[in-house]
Amino acid sequence: MGIAPGTPQVIVDLMPTNVSRADLEGKDIDRLLLTWEQRRWMRGRFTTESGREIGLALPTGTHVEPGQVMWIGSDWYLTMGAAREPVLAIVAGDWQNAVRIAFEVGNLHFPIGVDADRLLVPDDSAMIQLLNRIGARWEKCSAVFQPIGKGSPHER
């Protein structure tokens, strides 16, 4: 297969299945670092950590976890990585407050993640308004965002 100038080096349109250690042995690893939103849709043109141009054209609904092998070539393979991205980190203080905050976030149909003793939500003006309105303690930061659950059933 020839690659025309300006087109990705690899187009991932099907994920490998039943990957064994032998399939990866002796090959270099490259990672594709994507934000939560990018990992959610799995379509587009991206650059890997090593500078390779990658096209993603995976079927709608394909879910790829960080660390999962996405493509295997003759001398290297590609895994999914989660990029750090802007988020709001919320310190709930106690379990009851954490549940209340999670309910309010979910009520606006936003995803929520957990990072040690903090709740994480996307850095969004609607989230800032909500958190200020309910009196939550929060700060802007950069972190890997991995929401709880697989998303809304409305997306399927």
FIROGU-844988 format. One line per field, with one value per residue (C-alpha): residue number from 1; chain; x, y, z. Coordinates in pm, 1 decimal. Layout:
resi = (NUM,...) $
chain = (A,...) $
x = (X,...) $
y = (Y,...) $
z = (Z,...) $
This chain:
resi = (1,2,3,4,5,6,7,8,9,10,11,12,13,14,15,16,17,18,19,20,21,22,23,24,25,26,27,28,29,30,31,32,33,34,35,36,37,38,39,40,41,42,43,44,45,46,47,48,49,50,51,52,53,54,55,56,57,58,59,60,61,62,63,64,65,66,67,68,69,70,71,72,73,74,75,76,77,78,79,80,81,82,83,84,85,86,87,88,89,90,91,92,93,94,95,96,97,98,99,100,101,102,103,104,105,106,107,108,109,110,111,112,113,114,115,116,117,118,119,120,121,122,123,124,125,126,127,128,129,130,131,132,133,134,135,136,137,138,139,140,141,142,143,144,145,146,147,148,149,150,151,152,153,154,155,156) $
chain = (A,A,A,A,A,A,A,A,A,A,A,A,A,A,A,A,A,A,A,A,A,A,A,A,A,A,A,A,A,A,A,A,A,A,A,A,A,A,A,A,A,A,A,A,A,A,A,A,A,A,A,A,A,A,A,A,A,A,A,A,A,A,A,A,A,A,A,A,A,A,A,A,A,A,A,A,A,A,A,A,A,A,A,A,A,A,A,A,A,A,A,A,A,A,A,A,A,A,A,A,A,A,A,A,A,A,A,A,A,A,A,A,A,A,A,A,A,A,A,A,A,A,A,A,A,A,A,A,A,A,A,A,A,A,A,A,A,A,A,A,A,A,A,A,A,A,A,A,A,A,A,A,A,A,A,A) $
x = (0.0,148.5,99.9,41.2,200.2,-23.0,-207.9,-160.6,107.6,-148.0,-526.7,-679.4,-1026.1,-1029.9,-887.9,-667.5,-819.4,-659.3,-324.6,-53.9,288.9,444.3,261.5,440.0,777.8,1077.4,863.7,880.2,580.1,420.8,131.4,-155.5,-240.4,-598.6,-825.1,-1146.6,-1354.3,-1120.2,-1125.1,-1504.3,-1548.5,-1244.5,-1234.8,-982.1,-620.4,-363.3,10.0,157.5,421.2,687.7,556.0,374.3,60.6,-233.4,-584.9,-866.3,-1179.2,-1319.0,-1688.0,-1925.3,-1946.1,-1594.9,-1452.9,-1074.7,-923.9,-589.5,-316.7,-512.1,-327.1,-480.8,-259.1,30.5,286.6,597.5,835.7,614.9,271.4,33.0,-142.4,-401.8,-294.8,-492.9,-367.1,-369.2,-637.4,-799.2,-1042.6,-1206.8,-1098.5,-1357.9,-1287.0,-1618.2,-1513.3,-1732.7,-1926.4,-2267.2,-2140.1,-1964.9,-2292.5,-2477.6,-2215.4,-2218.5,-2598.3,-2588.3,-2317.0,-2508.8,-2828.4,-2656.3,-2549.5,-2179.3,-1935.0,-1757.6,-1436.7,-1258.5,-892.5,-791.2,-992.4,-1109.9,-1396.2,-1304.2,-1530.7,-1456.8,-1339.4,-1658.8,-1834.3,-2159.8,-1969.3,-1809.3,-2152.6,-2295.8,-2008.7,-2023.6,-2403.3,-2388.0,-2088.6,-1844.6,-1470.1,-1295.6,-986.6,-874.7,-597.9,-462.0,-515.9,-601.9,-981.3,-1134.4,-1508.4,-1697.6,-1915.7,-1932.9,-2140.5,-2503.8,-2735.3,-2850.9,-2513.8,-2554.3) $
y = (0.0,333.3,641.3,965.9,1281.5,1438.0,1119.8,936.7,667.1,431.1,430.6,237.7,121.5,-213.8,-304.1,-613.9,-894.2,-1162.3,-980.3,-1191.1,-1094.1,-1279.6,-1043.9,-746.7,-896.1,-712.9,-426.9,-61.5,85.0,414.6,583.2,793.0,1038.4,1161.0,1364.6,1216.4,1378.5,1250.0,897.3,915.2,959.8,776.5,953.7,1198.5,1255.2,1258.7,1250.0,987.0,1049.3,943.5,1180.1,928.7,1051.1,826.0,825.9,687.5,562.3,319.6,226.6,439.9,311.6,164.0,208.9,202.6,196.1,360.0,97.6,-103.4,-208.4,-35.9,-145.5,-386.4,-341.3,-534.0,-336.9,-123.2,-117.0,151.1,178.6,422.7,673.2,927.9,1286.0,1536.1,1795.9,2093.9,1980.3,2112.7,1926.3,1923.1,1847.3,1721.5,1692.2,1395.4,1113.9,1284.1,1600.0,1392.7,1216.3,1549.0,1698.6,1387.0,1408.0,1774.7,1710.9,1414.3,1617.6,1846.2,1537.0,1598.3,1314.9,1284.0,1106.8,1022.7,1096.6,987.4,1217.1,1454.7,1450.7,1562.4,1723.9,1889.0,2250.0,2411.3,2738.5,2554.8,2338.8,2645.9,2807.5,2489.5,2440.7,2803.4,2787.1,2478.6,2610.7,2336.2,2384.1,2345.9,2446.1,2438.6,2191.5,1954.5,1581.0,1261.8,1252.7,905.5,936.4,681.0,461.4,431.9,740.1,820.7,570.0,864.0,856.6,510.2) $
z = (0.0,-100.0,110.8,-75.6,67.4,327.9,417.7,748.5,770.1,924.4,919.0,1207.0,1106.1,1287.1,1627.1,1664.0,1869.4,2084.6,2104.7,2270.0,2404.3,2111.2,1871.3,2031.0,2116.1,1967.7,1834.0,1931.8,2109.4,2012.7,2192.4,2071.2,2349.3,2322.3,2546.1,2683.0,2409.4,2137.1,2286.3,2287.2,1911.2,1768.4,1433.2,1299.1,1215.5,1495.3,1564.2,1796.2,2062.6,1811.3,1542.3,1322.2,1142.9,1234.1,1094.3,1309.0,1136.7,1391.8,1387.6,1592.6,1947.8,1951.6,2301.1,2343.3,2692.2,2770.9,2727.4,2471.8,2154.1,1852.1,1564.0,1508.1,1229.4,1132.3,1356.6,1585.1,1743.6,1863.9,2198.9,2326.5,2589.7,2786.0,2752.0,3034.2,2973.4,3147.1,3417.2,3728.4,4043.5,4320.1,4684.9,4821.8,5185.5,5268.6,5107.7,5130.0,4960.0,4690.3,4609.0,4595.8,4361.2,4141.2,4119.7,4016.9,3755.2,3614.3,3608.7,3355.0,3155.6,3216.6,3282.9,3616.2,3712.8,4036.4,4105.9,4457.5,4688.0,4413.6,4166.0,3814.4,3556.1,3219.8,3240.6,3115.3,3201.1,3282.4,3533.7,3691.9,3730.3,3883.8,4127.7,4238.8,4278.5,4504.2,4698.4,4600.0,4651.3,4315.4,4120.5,3759.3,3683.0,3421.4,3464.9,3279.8,3264.1,3270.2,3338.5,3541.7,3324.4,2947.1,2869.3,2822.5,2655.8,2440.5,2256.3,2111.8) $
